[in-house]
Amino acid sequence: MTHATALIAEDEPLLAQALRAELGTAWPALQVLATVGDGHSAVEAALRLRPQVLFLDIRMPGQDGLAAAAELADHWPAHEAPMPQLVFVTAYDEYAARAFDAQALDYVLKPVQPERLQRTVARLQQALAAAPAAATPQAPAALEQTLAQWRQLLAAAGGALPALPGQAQPSAPLAFIAAGDTGGASVRMVPVDEVLYFEAADKYVRVLTATQEHLIRTPLKQLLPQLDPQRFWQIHRAVVVRADAIEQVQRDEAGKLHLRLRGRPAEQLAVSRLYAHLFKAM
């Protein structure tokens, strides 16, 4: 491939400039359409410019690179243009190398290492050359393959971030959640078996049972590894549900999935495109 387009999302201007310069050397035919400094701007610019490659800094102010990628996956007009190839940019060498290299996935370390970047460029060129246009019969299969790669990258990137002190993953899944009520005046030990779903909301995570709602301050991305993955499924970047509480999954006219849970039948939860594969029998 002789020509391709890219978007860089990096909140440190000097590092963004360095990445752009190194890309100019490693891939002269690559056109960088724009450079932005936060996750919200990355989503807006990507949807507007539709680059073929997206370089996303994992840690950015406001919305980080992981959340931006998840939002972009939901809103990308896949019927009009193939989803971009995703490359995470990270400063966490020891974590990133272990998490990403184990799956042969792409990342760029800060400061930019020309040799490593050259390998990434080669992979990107190969992937773009093999990608069909959005209108071809092969496009649906290519979209599912891209979504699978994005899921791997998001999981690897999440594991690449260093844990905060005192946040070591427990040897067994959580059995109880120490949660406050909606007024924050008391704390209750909520059995995980009673939880129907968790939902990220501002600085809190809502913990919902069939009859009650509680609040916790633990971010969803830190809570998720402490839950039994066979019982709790992430269906959206902000929602994790108890799988055996799912009563019904429906597809709307736009092709998007929504589910209802036993115990809260009046509520309808959206399923992100990234996690629709959980219900592929539909």
C-alpha positions as CSV (number, residue, x, y, z in Angstrom):
1,M,0.0,0.0,0.0
2,T,1.4,3.3,-1.0
3,H,-1.0,5.7,0.6
4,A,-3.0,5.6,3.9
5,T,-4.4,8.1,6.4
6,A,-4.0,8.3,10.2
7,L,-5.1,10.2,13.3
8,I,-2.9,10.7,16.4
9,A,-4.4,11.2,19.8
10,E,-1.7,12.2,22.3
11,D,-2.0,14.8,25.1
12,E,1.7,15.6,25.2
13,P,2.5,17.9,22.2
14,L,6.2,17.1,22.1
15,L,5.5,13.3,22.1
16,A,2.8,13.7,19.4
17,Q,5.3,15.7,17.3
18,A,7.9,13.0,17.8
19,L,5.5,10.3,16.8
20,R,4.5,12.2,13.7
21,A,8.1,12.8,12.7
22,E,9.1,9.1,13.2
23,L,6.0,8.0,11.1
24,G,7.2,10.4,8.4
25,T,10.4,8.5,8.2
26,A,9.0,4.9,8.7
27,W,6.0,5.5,6.4
28,P,6.5,8.5,4.1
29,A,3.2,7.8,2.2
30,L,1.1,8.0,5.5
31,Q,-0.9,11.2,5.7
32,V,-1.6,12.3,9.3
33,L,-5.0,14.0,9.0
34,A,-4.9,15.5,12.5
35,T,-3.4,15.4,16.0
36,V,-5.7,15.7,19.0
37,G,-5.0,15.8,22.8
38,D,-7.9,13.9,24.5
39,G,-10.3,11.0,24.0
40,H,-13.4,13.0,23.3
41,S,-11.6,14.9,20.5
42,A,-10.2,11.6,19.2
43,V,-13.7,10.2,18.8
44,E,-15.1,13.3,17.1
45,A,-12.2,13.7,14.8
46,A,-12.1,10.0,13.8
47,L,-15.8,9.9,13.0
48,R,-15.4,13.1,10.9
49,L,-12.2,12.3,9.1
50,R,-12.4,8.5,9.0
51,P,-8.7,7.6,9.1
52,Q,-7.5,4.2,8.2
53,V,-5.1,4.1,11.2
54,L,-5.7,5.4,14.7
55,F,-2.9,6.0,17.2
56,L,-4.4,6.3,20.7
57,D,-2.6,7.3,23.9
58,I,-3.8,5.0,26.6
59,R,-3.6,7.7,29.3
60,M,-5.2,11.0,28.4
61,P,-7.1,13.6,30.4
62,G,-10.9,13.3,30.6
63,Q,-11.7,10.3,28.5
64,D,-8.7,7.9,28.2
65,G,-7.8,6.0,25.1
66,L,-9.5,2.8,26.2
67,A,-12.9,4.6,26.7
68,A,-12.4,6.5,23.4
69,A,-11.8,3.2,21.5
70,A,-14.9,1.6,23.0
71,E,-17.1,4.6,22.2
72,L,-15.7,4.8,18.6
73,A,-16.4,1.1,18.0
74,D,-20.1,1.8,18.9
75,H,-20.5,4.8,16.6
76,W,-18.3,3.9,13.7
77,P,-20.3,3.8,10.4
78,A,-19.1,0.4,9.4
79,H,-21.4,0.3,6.4
80,E,-19.6,3.3,4.9
81,A,-16.0,2.7,5.8
82,P,-13.9,-0.1,7.3
83,M,-13.0,0.5,11.0
84,P,-9.5,1.9,11.4
85,Q,-6.5,-0.2,12.5
86,L,-5.9,0.6,16.1
87,V,-2.5,1.1,17.8
88,F,-2.2,2.1,21.4
89,V,0.5,4.5,22.5
90,T,1.9,3.9,26.1
91,A,4.7,5.0,28.4
92,Y,4.4,1.8,30.5
93,D,7.2,-0.2,29.0
94,E,7.3,-3.3,31.3
95,Y,3.5,-3.7,31.4
96,A,2.9,-2.9,27.7
97,A,5.6,-5.2,26.4
98,R,4.2,-8.2,28.4
99,A,0.6,-7.5,27.7
100,F,0.8,-6.7,24.0
101,D,3.7,-8.8,22.8
102,A,2.1,-11.9,24.3
103,Q,-0.7,-11.6,21.7
104,A,1.4,-10.1,18.9
105,L,-0.7,-6.9,19.1
106,D,0.4,-3.4,18.2
107,Y,1.5,-0.7,20.4
108,V,4.0,2.2,20.4
109,L,6.2,3.0,23.4
110,K,6.9,6.6,24.5
111,P,9.5,7.8,23.7
112,V,9.1,6.4,20.2
113,Q,11.5,3.6,19.3
114,P,12.1,3.6,15.5
115,E,12.8,-0.1,15.3
116,R,9.6,-1.0,17.1
117,L,7.6,1.5,15.1
118,Q,8.9,0.0,11.8
119,R,7.5,-3.4,12.9
120,T,4.2,-1.8,13.7
121,V,4.1,0.0,10.3
122,A,4.8,-3.3,8.5
123,R,1.9,-4.9,10.3
124,L,-0.4,-2.0,9.5
125,Q,0.5,-2.0,5.8
126,Q,-0.2,-5.7,5.6
127,A,-3.5,-5.4,7.4
128,L,-4.7,-2.5,5.2
129,A,-3.7,-4.2,2.1
130,A,-5.9,-7.2,3.1
131,A,-8.9,-5.2,4.2
132,P,-11.9,-5.2,1.8
133,A,-13.9,-2.1,1.1
134,A,-17.0,-1.5,3.2
135,A,-19.3,-2.4,0.3
136,T,-17.8,-5.8,-0.6
137,P,-19.4,-9.1,0.3
138,Q,-16.4,-9.8,2.6
139,A,-17.0,-6.6,4.7
140,P,-19.1,-8.2,7.4
141,A,-16.5,-10.9,8.1
142,A,-13.8,-8.2,8.0
143,L,-15.7,-6.1,10.5
144,E,-16.1,-9.0,12.9
145,Q,-12.3,-9.7,12.6
146,T,-11.5,-6.0,13.3
147,L,-13.9,-6.0,16.3
148,A,-12.2,-9.1,17.7
149,Q,-8.8,-7.4,17.3
150,W,-10.1,-4.3,19.1
151,R,-11.4,-6.5,21.9
152,Q,-8.0,-8.1,22.3
153,L,-6.3,-4.7,22.2
154,L,-8.6,-3.2,24.8
155,A,-8.1,-6.2,27.1
156,A,-4.3,-6.1,26.6
157,A,-4.2,-2.3,27.1
158,G,-6.3,-2.6,30.3
159,G,-3.9,-5.2,31.6
160,A,-0.9,-3.1,30.6
161,L,-1.8,-0.4,33.1
162,P,0.0,-0.7,36.4
163,A,-2.3,-1.5,39.4
164,L,-2.6,1.1,42.1
165,P,-1.2,0.2,45.6
166,G,-3.4,-2.2,47.4
167,Q,-5.3,-3.3,44.3
168,A,-3.8,-6.7,43.8
169,Q,-6.3,-9.1,42.1
170,P,-7.9,-11.4,44.7
171,S,-7.3,-15.2,44.3
172,A,-11.1,-15.8,44.3
173,P,-13.9,-13.8,42.8
174,L,-15.7,-11.3,45.1
175,A,-18.6,-12.7,47.1
176,F,-19.8,-9.4,48.6
177,I,-19.8,-5.7,47.5
178,A,-19.3,-3.1,50.2
179,A,-21.7,-0.4,48.9
180,G,-23.3,2.8,50.0
181,D,-27.0,3.7,49.5
182,T,-28.0,6.4,47.1
183,G,-27.7,9.0,49.9
184,G,-24.3,7.8,51.0
185,A,-25.4,7.6,54.6
186,S,-24.8,3.9,55.2
187,V,-22.8,0.9,53.9
188,R,-24.3,-2.5,53.2
189,M,-22.5,-5.7,52.3
190,V,-24.4,-6.8,49.1
191,P,-24.0,-10.4,48.1
192,V,-22.7,-10.6,44.6
193,D,-25.3,-13.3,43.9
194,E,-28.0,-10.6,44.3
195,V,-26.4,-8.1,41.9
196,L,-28.1,-7.9,38.5
197,Y,-25.8,-5.4,36.9
198,F,-23.1,-2.8,37.5
199,E,-23.2,0.6,35.7
200,A,-20.5,3.3,35.6
201,A,-22.0,6.7,36.4
202,D,-19.8,9.8,36.8
203,K,-17.4,9.1,39.8
204,Y,-19.4,6.1,41.0
205,V,-20.5,2.7,39.9
206,R,-24.2,1.8,40.4
207,V,-24.8,-1.6,41.9
208,L,-28.3,-2.8,41.1
209,T,-30.2,-5.7,42.6
210,A,-33.9,-6.6,41.8
211,T,-35.1,-4.2,44.5
212,Q,-32.3,-1.8,45.4
213,E,-29.6,0.5,44.1
214,H,-26.2,1.1,45.8
215,L,-23.1,3.1,45.0
216,I,-19.4,2.2,45.1
217,R,-16.4,4.3,44.2
218,T,-14.4,1.5,42.7
219,P,-14.1,2.1,38.9
220,L,-15.7,-0.5,36.7
221,K,-12.4,-1.4,35.0
222,Q,-10.9,-2.2,38.5
223,L,-14.0,-4.1,39.6
224,L,-14.4,-6.3,36.5
225,P,-11.2,-8.4,37.1
226,Q,-12.6,-9.2,40.6
227,L,-15.8,-10.7,39.2
228,D,-16.3,-14.3,38.0
229,P,-16.1,-13.9,34.1
230,Q,-18.3,-16.9,33.6
231,R,-21.1,-15.2,35.6
232,F,-20.6,-11.5,34.8
233,W,-20.4,-10.3,31.2
234,Q,-19.4,-6.8,30.1
235,I,-22.0,-5.7,27.4
236,H,-20.9,-2.1,27.2
237,R,-18.0,0.0,28.3
238,A,-20.1,1.2,31.2
239,V,-22.2,-1.9,32.0
240,V,-21.5,-5.4,33.3
241,V,-24.5,-7.8,33.8
242,R,-25.0,-11.1,35.6
243,A,-25.3,-13.5,32.7
244,D,-27.9,-15.8,34.4
245,A,-30.2,-12.8,35.0
246,I,-30.5,-12.1,31.2
247,E,-34.1,-12.8,30.3
248,Q,-34.4,-11.5,26.7
249,V,-32.1,-10.0,24.0
250,Q,-33.7,-8.1,21.1
251,R,-32.4,-6.6,18.0
252,D,-33.8,-3.2,16.9
253,E,-34.4,-1.9,13.4
254,A,-30.9,-0.5,13.3
255,G,-29.4,-3.9,14.1
256,K,-28.4,-2.9,17.7
257,L,-28.9,-5.3,20.5
258,H,-30.8,-4.6,23.8
259,L,-31.4,-6.9,26.7
260,R,-33.8,-7.1,29.7
261,L,-32.9,-8.7,33.0
262,R,-35.1,-10.8,35.3
263,G,-36.0,-8.7,38.3
264,R,-35.8,-5.3,36.5
265,P,-38.1,-5.9,33.5
266,A,-38.8,-2.2,32.9
267,E,-35.2,-1.5,32.1
268,Q,-33.5,-2.0,28.7
269,L,-29.7,-2.2,28.5
270,A,-27.9,-1.5,25.3
271,V,-25.2,-4.0,24.0
272,S,-22.1,-2.4,22.6
273,R,-21.0,-3.5,19.1
274,L,-17.8,-4.7,20.7
275,Y,-19.7,-7.2,22.9
276,A,-22.4,-8.2,20.5
277,H,-20.5,-11.4,19.8
278,L,-21.7,-12.8,23.1
279,F,-25.1,-13.1,21.5
280,K,-24.0,-14.2,18.0
281,A,-26.6,-16.9,17.9
282,M,-29.0,-14.0,17.2
